[in-house]
């Protein structure tokens, strides 16, 4: 159990081992769709308003699609109007922050801390209580509903 979420034995071992998990490219190519692979492993971005979780308001947890570790909760999700799922906070210790100077911009890339999969970017224009907007690709997520 992690933050009230029932986890598989694999997920529990990944979280509690303290080790980052990075599989080889072949593993991810077999696990993910071509589009999800490009987003998660090559830091591509899905088209705005195209992702299944952009207008998704069910209660539950959003897990990394690559390693299945929880990274966001529905409690922190909000409508930003940007075209991608937005959250004002991540689950503690689930995100890795990296400078991103691609496309002639200065941004902060967010990755799953467990497997280094690209998730999206974080900006300082979100709502309270954090003022952050985690702008996330739906293809990097898997939703686990709460019952």
C-alpha positions in Angstrom: 0.0 0.0 0.0 1.4 3.4 -1.0 -0.5 6.6 -0.2 -3.7 4.6 0.2 -3.2 2.8 -3.2 -3.0 -1.0 -3.4 0.1 -1.8 -5.4 1.2 -4.9 -7.2 4.2 -6.8 -5.8 6.3 -5.4 -8.7 5.3 -1.8 -8.0 6.0 -2.2 -4.3 9.4 -3.6 -4.9 10.3 -0.8 -7.3 9.2 1.9 -4.9 10.7 0.5 -1.8 14.0 -0.7 -3.3 15.4 2.8 -3.5 16.8 2.0 -7.0 15.9 3.7 -10.2 14.6 1.3 -12.8 15.6 1.9 -16.4 14.9 -0.9 -18.9 16.5 -1.0 -22.3 14.9 0.5 -25.4 13.7 -2.9 -26.7 11.7 -3.4 -23.5 9.9 0.0 -24.0 9.4 -0.5 -27.7 7.6 -3.8 -26.9 5.6 -2.3 -24.0 4.5 1.0 -25.5 2.7 2.2 -28.6 4.9 4.0 -31.1 3.4 7.4 -30.0 3.9 6.6 -26.3 7.4 5.5 -26.9 8.2 8.7 -28.7 6.8 10.8 -25.8 8.2 8.8 -22.9 11.6 7.8 -24.2 12.4 10.5 -26.8 10.7 13.5 -25.1 8.2 14.1 -27.9 5.0 16.0 -27.1 1.5 14.9 -28.0 -0.8 17.3 -29.8 -2.8 19.6 -27.5 -6.3 18.5 -26.7 -5.6 15.0 -28.2 -4.8 13.1 -25.0 -7.4 10.9 -23.2 -6.7 12.4 -19.8 -7.0 16.1 -20.8 -10.8 16.1 -20.0 -10.7 13.3 -17.5 -12.1 13.9 -14.1 -12.5 10.4 -12.5 -11.1 9.9 -8.9 -7.9 8.0 -8.7 -4.2 7.9 -9.3 -2.2 8.6 -12.5 0.7 6.2 -12.9 3.8 6.3 -15.1 2.9 4.2 -18.1 6.4 2.8 -18.3 7.0 1.6 -14.7 3.5 1.9 -13.2 4.6 4.0 -10.2 2.0 6.6 -9.0 3.1 10.1 -9.9 -0.1 12.3 -9.7 -3.5 12.1 -8.0 -6.9 13.3 -9.3 -7.1 15.6 -6.3 -4.3 17.8 -7.8 -5.7 17.8 -11.3 -7.2 21.1 -12.7 -8.4 22.6 -15.9 -5.7 24.9 -17.3 -7.0 25.3 -20.8 -3.6 24.5 -22.2 -4.7 21.2 -23.9 -2.8 18.8 -21.8 -3.6 17.3 -18.4 -2.5 19.7 -15.7 -1.8 19.1 -12.0 -0.7 21.6 -9.3 1.5 19.0 -7.5 3.0 15.6 -8.0 3.1 12.8 -5.5 6.1 13.4 -3.2 9.4 12.1 -4.6 7.9 10.8 -7.8 9.3 13.5 -10.2 12.7 14.3 -11.4 13.3 17.9 -12.6 15.7 18.8 -15.5 16.5 22.0 -17.3 15.2 21.9 -20.9 16.5 24.4 -23.4 15.1 22.8 -26.5 13.0 24.7 -29.1 14.7 28.0 -28.1 12.9 27.9 -24.7 13.9 27.6 -21.1 11.7 25.2 -19.4 11.8 22.5 -16.7 11.3 19.0 -17.9 9.6 16.5 -15.6 10.5 12.9 -15.7 9.3 9.9 -13.7 11.9 9.7 -11.0 11.8 5.9 -11.0 12.4 5.2 -14.7 13.4 8.6 -16.2 10.5 8.6 -18.7 9.6 12.0 -20.0 6.3 13.1 -18.5 6.0 16.8 -19.6 7.1 20.2 -18.2 6.3 22.2 -15.0 5.6 25.9 -15.1 5.1 28.6 -12.4 1.6 29.7 -13.6 -0.6 27.2 -11.7 -3.2 27.6 -9.0 -2.7 27.7 -5.3 -1.6 26.0 -3.1 1.6 25.5 -5.1 1.5 28.0 -8.0 2.8 25.2 -10.2 1.3 23.7 -13.4 2.6 20.3 -14.3 1.7 20.1 -18.0 1.6 16.4 -18.7 1.3 14.2 -21.8 -1.6 11.7 -21.5 0.6 9.1 -23.3 3.0 9.1 -20.4 0.2 8.2 -17.9 -1.9 5.2 -17.0 -5.0 5.9 -14.8 -6.0 3.7 -11.9 -9.5 4.6 -10.6 -10.3 4.7 -6.9 -13.3 2.7 -5.7 
